[in-house]
Amino acid sequence: MTNATTPDSFISLSVDDFNPSEMYFLLRDSVLPRPIAWVSTVSVAGVHNLAPFSFFNVCCPSPPVMGFSCGPRGDNHDLEAIVSKDTLQNIRDTGEFVINISPEGLFEPMVDSAQDLPPNISEFDALGIESFPCDLIKPRRVAKTPVAFECRVKDILPLGKNHWVMGDVVKVHILEQVYQGERDGKRHRVDLLKESAMRPLGRLGRAFYCKLTDVMLRTRIDGPN
Ligand SMILES: Cc1cc2nc3c(=O)[nH]c(=O)nc-3n(C[C@H](O)[C@H](O)[C@H](O)COP(=O)(O)O)c2cc1C
């Protein structure tokens, strides 16, 4: 940094200075980069749904729990009425979902699957995205994802107009290309950086995304490297 930073270098605001959609844009455009869960579900009528969610992370490794935040349909945070997205409705109805890691090779279909299609149209069919059946749950998984996690819902926490959806991971599918096997005494290690097409994408602000092309290494003295 060239200039010294002082408290006066900041624009300090109360949370009350933001309306809901302004706060949504601040958070969306400053908490970066975010991982992208490509979430597949199935409706009661049997329509297979797929949509990306970047308010997403691991909640706990043991037991393995993953979570993502589902906003109101249309992503308008200023509206009073809340209509559920298909993903949340399907998870409420069936209790099942898959978290597919979003790879660089599927950038365009991943973004296109965010279209607000009606519940009777499958993003898999509309966009020609290949899928496989799961082993323990009914939703399908994305065929060309490096890792897919079959999940059963653990809890759905309402937060304002969003819902934080948590799922217990019940089965994992690791593509052979990213599977490393045993390393340092730990089995089932993976390397998602090996091939560019398999590298996970990151969500940036506005309509920007990033690829993992400039990776830095700094080994921790006492950490799990
Ligand atoms: C990369 C990306 C990340 C997204 N992340 C979220 C998110 O974290 N939460 C959310 O509610 N919507 C998110 N969206 C928007 C949903 O994908 C979009 O509303 C989609 O239509 C929901 O589909 P559904 O109605 O089939 O569930 C994201 C869109 C993109 C392109």
The ligand as an SDF file (V2000), in Angstrom:
LIG
                    3D

 31 33  0  0  0  0  0  0  0  0999 V2000
  -22.9850  -17.8140   -9.1710 C   0  0  0  0  0  0  0  0  0  0  0  0
  -24.3380  -17.5640   -8.5610 C   0  0  0  0  0  0  0  0  0  0  0  0
  -24.4810  -17.6340   -7.1860 C   0  0  0  0  0  0  0  0  0  0  0  0
  -25.7470  -17.4580   -6.5850 C   0  0  0  0  0  0  0  0  0  0  0  0
  -25.8450  -17.5210   -5.2390 N   0  0  0  0  0  0  0  0  0  0  0  0
  -27.0550  -17.4360   -4.6420 C   0  0  0  0  0  0  0  0  0  0  0  0
  -27.1800  -17.5690   -3.2200 C   0  0  0  0  0  0  0  0  0  0  0  0
  -26.2170  -17.7680   -2.4830 O   0  0  0  0  0  0  0  0  0  0  0  0
  -28.4410  -17.4990   -2.6990 N   0  0  0  0  0  0  0  0  0  0  0  0
  -29.5410  -17.3190   -3.4720 C   0  0  0  0  0  0  0  0  0  0  0  0
  -30.6500  -17.2920   -2.9680 O   0  0  0  0  0  0  0  0  0  0  0  0
  -29.4400  -17.1800   -4.8250 N   0  0  0  0  0  0  0  0  0  0  0  0
  -28.2280  -17.2460   -5.4300 C   0  0  0  0  0  0  0  0  0  0  0  0
  -28.1240  -17.1230   -6.7820 N   0  0  0  0  0  0  0  0  0  0  0  0
  -29.3480  -16.9940   -7.5840 C   0  0  0  0  0  0  0  0  0  0  0  0
  -30.0520  -18.3470   -7.7990 C   0  0  0  0  0  0  0  0  0  0  0  0
  -29.1960  -19.2710   -8.4430 O   0  0  0  0  0  0  0  0  0  0  0  0
  -31.3080  -18.1130   -8.6690 C   0  0  0  0  0  0  0  0  0  0  0  0
  -32.2260  -17.3380   -7.9200 O   0  0  0  0  0  0  0  0  0  0  0  0
  -31.9860  -19.3700   -9.1670 C   0  0  0  0  0  0  0  0  0  0  0  0
  -32.9870  -19.0100  -10.0990 O   0  0  0  0  0  0  0  0  0  0  0  0
  -32.6630  -20.1820   -8.0950 C   0  0  0  0  0  0  0  0  0  0  0  0
  -33.2140  -21.2950   -8.7430 O   0  0  0  0  0  0  0  0  0  0  0  0
  -34.4500  -22.1420   -8.2490 P   0  0  0  0  0  0  0  0  0  0  0  0
  -35.6710  -21.2480   -8.1750 O   0  0  0  0  0  0  0  0  0  0  0  0
  -34.5430  -23.2060   -9.2670 O   0  0  0  0  0  0  0  0  0  0  0  0
  -34.0800  -22.6620   -6.8840 O   0  0  0  0  0  0  0  0  0  0  0  0
  -26.8740  -17.2220   -7.4020 C   0  0  0  0  0  0  0  0  0  0  0  0
  -26.7100  -17.1140   -8.7980 C   0  0  0  0  0  0  0  0  0  0  0  0
  -25.4510  -17.2730   -9.3580 C   0  0  0  0  0  0  0  0  0  0  0  0
  -25.2830  -17.1580  -10.8530 C   0  0  0  0  0  0  0  0  0  0  0  0
  1  2  1  0
  2  3  1  0
  2 30  2  0
  3  4  2  0
  4  5  1  0
  4 28  1  0
  5  6  2  0
  6  7  1  0
  6 13  1  0
  7  8  2  0
  7  9  1  0
  9 10  1  0
 10 11  2  0
 10 12  1  0
 12 13  2  0
 13 14  1  0
 14 15  1  0
 14 28  1  0
 15 16  1  0
 16 17  1  0
 16 18  1  0
 18 19  1  0
 18 20  1  0
 20 21  1  0
 20 22  1  0
 22 23  1  0
 23 24  1  0
 24 25  2  0
 24 26  1  0
 24 27  1  0
 28 29  2  0
 29 30  1  0
 30 31  1  0
M  END
$$$$
